[in-house]
Amino acid sequence: MTSTSTSTTNVTPALRTATITVARRTAWLAAALFWTAFAILEGVNHGWLAGALALLFLVLPDLTFLVALDEAPRMAKGQLAPRAVPYYNAMHRALVPLTLLVAYAFGPFAWPPAFAALCGWLAHISYDRAFGYGLRTKEGFQRG
C-alpha cells in the first residue's frame, strides 16, 4: 500500500500581491465597461446632449493638468504640477461621482444628460484604475 502525501504550497507574498492587483484591475475594467455601456445607452435614449456630456466627462478629469500648464516644462517625467494635484485628485475619486449619482437617483432632480455625464465620469475613473493609474501624491507623482 502506497501512501501519497499532499504537499502544501505556500503562496509567496509577491504572487499574492500580483494576484490581488490583477483581480482589482479586472474588477475596475468590468466597471469601466459597465459605465461606458450605460453612458452610450443614455446618449442613444436621450439624444445628442446626453451623449455629448457623457463624452465630455469621459475626458474632463484629465484636463485638470491645464490648471498648471505653465509649470509643465519644469516637472519631472510623469510628474503633475503640484498646483494641479488637488484638482486632479478631486476629479479622479470615484466617491465624488458616485455620491452625485446617489443624490441624482433619490433627489427631485431629473435630467438624463446629467446622469449620462456621471456615467462618463465613472467610466473614466474606472478605466484609469484598470490600467494602473490612480491618485497623485502632493508632489504630483503616481501613488504607489
C-alpha positions in Angstrom: 0.0 0.0 0.0 1.5 3.3 -1.0 0.7 6.5 0.6 0.6 9.7 -1.3 1.4 12.8 0.5 -0.1 16.1 -0.5 2.4 18.9 -0.3 1.1 22.3 0.7 2.4 25.0 -1.5 2.9 28.3 0.2 2.0 31.3 -1.9 4.7 33.9 -1.9 3.7 37.4 -0.9 4.8 38.7 -4.3 2.4 36.3 -6.1 -0.4 37.1 -3.7 0.1 40.8 -4.3 0.2 40.3 -8.1 -3.0 38.2 -7.9 -4.8 40.9 -5.9 -3.6 43.6 -8.4 -4.9 41.6 -11.4 -8.2 40.9 -9.6 -8.7 44.6 -8.7 -7.8 45.8 -12.2 -10.2 43.2 -13.7 -13.0 44.5 -11.5 -12.2 48.1 -12.4 -12.2 47.1 -16.1 -15.6 45.4 -15.7 -16.9 48.6 -14.0 -15.4 50.7 -16.8 -17.2 48.7 -19.5 -20.5 48.9 -17.5 -20.3 52.7 -17.1 -19.3 53.1 -20.8 -22.3 51.0 -21.9 -24.6 52.9 -19.6 -23.3 56.2 -20.9 -23.8 55.1 -24.5 -27.3 53.9 -23.7 -28.2 57.2 -22.1 -26.8 59.0 -25.2 -28.9 56.8 -27.5 -32.1 57.1 -25.4 -31.9 60.8 -24.5 -30.2 62.5 -27.5 -27.1 64.3 -28.5 -26.8 66.4 -25.4 -26.7 63.3 -23.1 -24.1 61.7 -25.4 -22.0 64.9 -25.6 -21.9 65.3 -21.9 -21.0 61.7 -21.4 -18.1 62.1 -23.8 -17.1 65.4 -22.2 -17.0 63.9 -18.8 -15.1 60.9 -20.1 -12.2 63.2 -20.9 -12.7 66.1 -18.5 -10.9 64.6 -15.5 -7.6 64.5 -17.4 -7.9 68.2 -18.4 -7.1 69.2 -14.8 -3.4 69.4 -15.9 -4.4 72.7 -17.6 -4.6 74.3 -14.2 -0.8 74.4 -14.1 0.2 74.1 -17.7 2.8 76.8 -17.3 4.7 74.7 -14.8 4.8 71.6 -17.0 8.3 72.2 -18.6 9.8 72.2 -15.1 8.3 68.9 -14.0 9.9 65.5 -14.0 8.7 62.8 -16.4 5.3 61.6 -15.2 5.0 64.3 -12.6 2.0 66.6 -12.5 2.5 70.1 -11.2 1.7 70.2 -7.5 -0.7 73.1 -8.0 -2.9 70.8 -10.2 -2.8 67.8 -7.9 -5.9 68.8 -5.7 -8.0 69.3 -8.9 -6.7 66.1 -10.5 -7.3 64.0 -7.3 -10.8 65.5 -6.8 -11.8 64.6 -10.4 -10.3 61.1 -10.0 -12.0 60.0 -6.8 -14.9 57.6 -7.6 -16.7 58.6 -4.4 -17.4 62.1 -5.9 -19.5 61.0 -8.9 -21.0 58.0 -7.0 -22.3 60.4 -4.4 -23.7 62.7 -7.0 -25.2 59.6 -8.7 -27.0 58.6 -5.5 -28.2 62.2 -5.0 -29.5 62.2 -8.5 -31.3 58.8 -8.1 -33.0 59.8 -4.9 -33.4 63.5 -5.3 -36.1 65.6 -7.1 -33.7 66.5 -9.9 -34.2 64.5 -13.1 -32.2 65.5 -16.2 -30.9 62.5 -18.2 -27.8 64.4 -19.7 -26.6 64.9 -16.1 -26.9 61.1 -15.4 -25.0 60.4 -18.7 -22.2 62.8 -17.6 -21.9 61.0 -14.3 -21.7 57.6 -16.2 -18.9 59.0 -18.4 -17.1 60.3 -15.4 -17.3 57.0 -13.6 -16.1 55.2 -16.8 -13.0 57.5 -16.9 -12.1 56.8 -13.3 -12.7 53.0 -13.8 -10.5 52.9 -17.0 -7.7 54.8 -15.2 -7.8 52.3 -12.3 -8.0 49.3 -14.6 -4.9 50.5 -16.5 -2.9 51.2 -13.3 -3.4 55.0 -12.9 -4.6 56.4 -9.6 -4.4 59.4 -7.4 -1.3 61.6 -7.1 0.9 62.5 -4.2 1.1 66.1 -3.2 4.4 66.3 -5.2 2.5 65.2 -8.3 3.7 61.6 -8.8 1.5 58.5 -9.0 0.7 57.0 -5.7 2.2 53.5 -5.2 
